[in-house]
Amino acid sequence: MERKYYQFNAQGKVLGRLATEIANVLNGKRKVDYLPNVDGGDFVVVTNSDGVIVTGNKRKNKKYFRHTGYVGGIKEISFEEQIKKDSRKTIERAVYGMLPKNKLRAKMMKRLLIYKSDEHKHKIDKII
């Protein structure tokens, strides 16, 4: 199976719409020989992750939650704070939620490469 490299520029793109396109490429749904039980997707390189946007008031109201494992250990961070801290995590979590919930998801996520700037070392086959 031949895997290609697709590049997505996140500058000015809406987070959810970008994540669905990325999930389709990682899943292999753009290929003619797509099978849901075969990991036949391609590599995805996302550049300019700092430039991703959300619509409405989600910039301040959207919250990301995590749990430390201790009693009462739930932590939350807003979208705006997460973008300042590490913008790559926002795209990663959005794509992760859109991939199928099975054993292939971890393999697909390994093919997702996210960069904060335009510079990367991969040979791109197609720019989207």
Residue pairs with C-beta under 8 A, 6 or more apart in sequence:
1 40
3 41
3 42
3 43
3 111
4 42
4 43
4 125
4 126
5 42
5 43
5 44
5 45
5 122
5 123
5 124
5 125
5 126
6 25
6 42
6 43
6 44
6 45
6 124
6 125
6 126
6 127
6 128
7 44
7 45
7 46
7 47
7 124
7 126
7 127
7 128
8 18
8 21
8 22
8 44
8 45
8 46
8 47
8 128
9 46
9 47
9 48
9 127
10 18
10 46
10 47
10 48
10 49
10 51
10 52
10 91
11 47
11 48
11 51
11 52
12 51
12 53
13 51
13 52
13 53
14 52
14 53
14 54
14 55
15 52
15 53
15 54
15 90
15 91
15 94
16 54
16 94
18 46
18 52
18 91
18 94
19 91
19 94
19 95
19 97
19 98
20 98
21 128
22 44
22 46
22 91
22 95
22 112
23 95
23 98
23 99
24 30
25 41
25 42
25 44
25 128
26 41
26 42
26 44
26 95
26 99
26 108
26 109
26 111
26 112
27 34
27 41
27 99
27 100
27 108
28 34
28 35
28 38
28 39
28 40
28 41
28 42
30 42
31 40
31 41
31 42
33 40
34 40
36 100
39 104
39 107
39 108
41 108
41 111
42 111
43 111
43 113
43 122
44 111
44 112
44 113
45 113
45 115
45 120
45 122
45 124
46 91
46 112
46 113
46 114
46 115
47 115
47 117
47 118
47 120
48 115
48 116
48 117
48 118
49 87
49 88
49 90
49 91
49 114
49 115
49 116
50 83
50 87
50 116
52 83
52 87
52 90
52 91
53 59
54 62
54 79
58 79
59 79
59 80
60 78
60 79
60 80
61 78
61 79
62 78
62 79
63 76
63 77
63 78
63 79
64 76
64 77
64 78
64 79
64 82
64 89
64 90
64 93
65 74
65 75
65 76
66 74
66 75
66 76
67 73
67 74
67 75
68 74
68 75
77 85
79 90
82 89
82 90
83 90
87 116
88 114
88 115
88 116
91 114
92 109
92 112
92 114
95 109
95 112
96 105
96 109
99 105
99 108
99 109
113 120
113 122
